[in-house]
Amino acid sequence: MVVLDGIVMGPTHCAFENCTQSTANIQQGVFCTEHDILCFGLIIRCSEEEHHIWLPQVNRQQPAHDEIQAPNQQHTNYFIAPQFYCVETIYAPCGVVIAWTKFAKAESPTNILEFLDSVYPTSDLQPNYVCIDKACLLLRTAVQHDYICQKWCNPAPLNGSAPNLVIVENDKQGNPHYKRAFNTQACEQLNAWIGGFQSSVNKMNVENFNWTMHSLLFIHTQQIIKKQQKKRNNNPVLREESDEDEEIDG
């Protein structure tokens, strides 16, 4: 199983149509180096000290995650560099980061499917389950049928159709109860942590943003692995299973 989700954040990028390169000037730039030269003389640039009521006001307030975005949204002007819409991440249920990418315009089902296809290009690599809050919309886009949502997008079916997703656990009094086998909120938990860096990383150029985001996710993954190893060492059953796996691999 993998968990997939996005968080609305990202750096600015070139305003030229379909270009997501870093702007030549991160503070006031609108185009990347290539398109800045191409468009030179066509765009009137005003200094920050000048103020005209006809100029668009810079508004960096991020839309809420899952807000519907126009995938082919056109720029109405070239006075402001556009911003990447969101960072999309694939996690293991324990919180380990598997892959991440940036979506320039929208967290659309097509973008998500293409991201999954790039990470899992063949059927033997694909996970058994993909947990995502847009599961029904994603599946409808992939298969083009409505009836499949109720059958295949239930995260905790009790009819025995997916025994790996629901397990029976006993409470302290010994009473059995149903429990989800995997942490399906791993993305939301990590996004809450990543969101604390949003005001800083959004001001970076694309290259620095990529490096910083990759470093943050790498550090987080290392911490998760250490916690899992400590938990395994403190649990005799898990430690014995780990030793058996090492013997088999050897």
Secondary structure as the mmCIF struct_conf table of DSSP 4:
data_model
#
loop_
_struct_conf.conf_type_id
_struct_conf.id
_struct_conf.beg_label_comp_id
_struct_conf.beg_label_asym_id
_struct_conf.beg_label_seq_id
_struct_conf.end_label_comp_id
_struct_conf.end_label_asym_id
_struct_conf.end_label_seq_id
STRN STRN1 VAL A 2 ILE A 7
BEND BEND1 VAL A 8 VAL A 8
STRN STRN2 THR A 12 THR A 12
BEND BEND2 PHE A 16 PHE A 16
TURN_TY1_P TURN_TY1_P1 GLU A 17 ASN A 18
HELX_LH_PP_P HELX_LH_PP_P1 GLN A 21 THR A 23
BEND BEND3 ALA A 24 ASN A 25
TURN_TY1_P TURN_TY1_P2 ILE A 26 GLN A 28
BEND BEND4 PHE A 31 PHE A 31
HELX_RH_AL_P HELX_RH_AL_P1 THR A 33 LEU A 38
TURN_TY1_P TURN_TY1_P3 CYS A 39 LEU A 42
BEND BEND5 ILE A 43 ILE A 43
TURN_TY1_P TURN_TY1_P4 GLU A 48 GLU A 49
TURN_TY1_P TURN_TY1_P5 ILE A 53 TRP A 54
BEND BEND6 LEU A 55 LEU A 55
HELX_LH_PP_P HELX_LH_PP_P2 PRO A 56 VAL A 58
HELX_LH_PP_P HELX_LH_PP_P3 GLN A 61 ALA A 64
TURN_TY1_P TURN_TY1_P6 HIS A 65 ASP A 66
TURN_TY1_P TURN_TY1_P7 PRO A 71 ASN A 72
HELX_LH_PP_P HELX_LH_PP_P4 GLN A 73 HIS A 75
BEND BEND7 THR A 76 THR A 76
BEND BEND8 TYR A 78 ILE A 80
STRN STRN3 GLN A 83 GLN A 83
STRN STRN4 CYS A 86 TYR A 91
TURN_TY1_P TURN_TY1_P8 PRO A 93 CYS A 94
BEND BEND9 GLY A 95 GLY A 95
STRN STRN5 VAL A 97 PHE A 103
BEND BEND10 ALA A 104 LYS A 105
HELX_RH_AL_P HELX_RH_AL_P2 PRO A 109 VAL A 119
BEND BEND11 TYR A 120 TYR A 120
BEND BEND12 THR A 122 THR A 122
TURN_TY1_P TURN_TY1_P9 SER A 123 LEU A 125
BEND BEND13 GLN A 126 GLN A 126
BEND BEND14 ASN A 128 ASN A 128
STRN STRN6 VAL A 130 CYS A 131
TURN_TY1_P TURN_TY1_P10 ASP A 133 LYS A 134
HELX_RH_AL_P HELX_RH_AL_P3 ALA A 135 VAL A 143
BEND BEND15 ASP A 146 ASP A 146
TURN_TY1_P TURN_TY1_P11 TYR A 147 TYR A 147
HELX_RH_AL_P HELX_RH_AL_P4 ILE A 148 TRP A 152
BEND BEND16 PRO A 155 ALA A 156
BEND BEND17 LEU A 158 SER A 161
TURN_TY1_P TURN_TY1_P12 PRO A 163 LEU A 165
STRN STRN7 VAL A 166 ASN A 170
TURN_TY1_P TURN_TY1_P13 LYS A 172 GLN A 173
BEND BEND18 GLY A 174 GLY A 174
STRN STRN8 PRO A 176 ARG A 180
BEND BEND19 ALA A 181 PHE A 182
TURN_TY1_P TURN_TY1_P14 THR A 184 GLN A 185
HELX_RH_AL_P HELX_RH_AL_P5 ALA A 186 ILE A 194
HELX_RH_3T_P HELX_RH_3T_P1 GLY A 195 PHE A 197
HELX_RH_AL_P HELX_RH_AL_P6 GLN A 198 VAL A 201
TURN_TY1_P TURN_TY1_P15 ASN A 202 LYS A 203
BEND BEND20 MET A 204 MET A 204
HELX_RH_AL_P HELX_RH_AL_P7 VAL A 206 ASN A 233
TURN_TY1_P TURN_TY1_P16 ASN A 234 ASN A 234
HELX_RH_AL_P HELX_RH_AL_P8 PRO A 236 ASP A 249
#
